[in-house]
Amino acid sequence: MEATLDKFRPQILSILRIMVGLLFLSSGIQKWFAYPVAMPAAANITLFSMIGVAGCIELVGGALVTVGLFTRYAAFIMSGEMAVAYWFYANRPARGFMPIQNGGTVEVLFCFVFLYLVFAGSGSWSLDALLRKKT
Amino acid sequence: MFDQVRAAWTPHGLSLLRIISGLLFLEHGTAKYLQLPHLAAFDSMTWSSMIDLAGIVEFTTGALLTVGLFTPIAAFLASGEMAVAYFTTWAPRSLLPILTPGGDLAVLYCFVFFYLIFAGSGPWSLDALLKRK
């Protein structure tokens, strides 16, 4: 049983990567293109603001992780972004110690999933894997 | 050099992800049953309701995942619960997770735990301790 499960691990890792990438990408799209609905905090978004930079990281990083290109590097930046979002931008600890109380659960989970992707890489269904096969 | 370090630490990274996601999940259970922390949303919780059942799954699987005991089974249950949560609670409001804060969390939990079914607990876990014995 365990051996069977283990055999599919690289593919499932890719599925996790694609889902996390898409979720992350959608928050970047929402910030910059107000799609599917505008985000109140990003109403007057400019490139050189905290939310502008966050939106860029989410757009570029989210797209890269979704297709699985340079996953480790993108995931490293995104993990850092989520840490900054939790500690500084949203200042979650000021609103309560536990993430469920201060509303930062998603940020923590994103942060650690991306941290894991830095180590685990893209899995088998990815551009990284395609490129590796060619060289 | 970087590749070697990475390869050596990937299993520990997996354990870290499992511990953090387990703790976060456990919190949903403790908030429902122990009022730790107290959330007004759960004040009117009735026994043997859908949310009550969810709390039991969150409490038990959250604790199991945190310590890394029977991880594949616990992750299977937790992942399934989050799939049900998404389709019964969030999807009727909007299919796009970004439009339902809370919906994106359910999707994220669902896929992280789904991965843990296949990946297992990693070295920092009771599963690994038991296997060594």
Contacts between the chains, C-beta under 8 A, distances in Angstrom:
chain1	res1	chain2	res2	distance
A	2	B	72	7.5
A	2	B	120	7.2
A	5	B	72	6.5
A	5	B	117	6.6
A	5	B	118	4.7
A	5	B	120	7.6
A	6	B	118	6.9
A	6	B	120	7.5
A	8	B	118	5.6
A	9	B	118	4.7
A	9	B	119	5.7
A	12	B	114	6.7
A	12	B	115	5.3
A	12	B	117	7.8
A	12	B	118	4.5
A	12	B	119	7.5
A	13	B	115	6.3
A	13	B	119	7.5
A	15	B	111	6.8
A	15	B	114	7.4
A	15	B	115	7.5
A	16	B	111	5.0
A	16	B	112	6.6
A	16	B	114	7.1
A	16	B	115	4.4
A	19	B	107	6.7
A	19	B	108	7.6
A	19	B	111	4.4
A	20	B	108	6.8
A	20	B	111	7.0
A	23	B	97	6.2
A	23	B	98	7.5
A	23	B	104	5.5
A	23	B	107	6.4
A	23	B	108	6.3
A	26	B	96	7.1
A	26	B	97	7.3
A	26	B	98	4.4
A	27	B	98	6.1
A	30	B	98	5.7
A	36	B	96	5.9
A	36	B	98	7.2
A	36	B	99	6.3
A	37	B	99	6.6
A	72	B	6	7.7
A	96	B	37	6.5
A	97	B	37	7.8
A	98	B	27	5.9
A	98	B	36	8.0
A	98	B	37	5.1
A	99	B	24	6.1
A	99	B	27	6.7
A	100	B	24	7.5
A	100	B	27	4.4
A	100	B	28	6.4
A	100	B	31	5.5
A	100	B	37	6.6
A	100	B	39	7.1
A	101	B	37	4.3
A	101	B	39	7.1
A	105	B	24	5.5
A	105	B	27	7.6
A	105	B	105	5.8
A	106	B	101	7.7
A	106	B	104	6.0
A	106	B	105	4.9
A	106	B	108	6.7
A	108	B	20	6.7
A	108	B	24	6.2
A	109	B	20	7.4
A	109	B	21	6.2
A	109	B	24	6.0
A	109	B	105	7.0
A	109	B	108	5.4
A	109	B	109	7.1
A	109	B	112	6.9
A	110	B	108	7.1
A	112	B	16	6.7
A	112	B	17	5.2
A	112	B	20	4.5
A	112	B	21	6.9
A	113	B	17	6.5
A	113	B	108	7.2
A	113	B	112	6.1
A	115	B	13	6.7
A	115	B	16	7.2
A	115	B	17	7.4
A	116	B	13	4.8
A	116	B	14	6.5
A	116	B	16	7.2
A	116	B	17	4.3
A	118	B	6	7.8
A	118	B	13	7.6
A	119	B	6	5.5
A	119	B	9	5.7
A	119	B	10	4.3
A	119	B	13	3.9
A	120	B	10	5.5
A	120	B	13	6.7
A	120	B	14	7.3
A	121	B	6	7.9
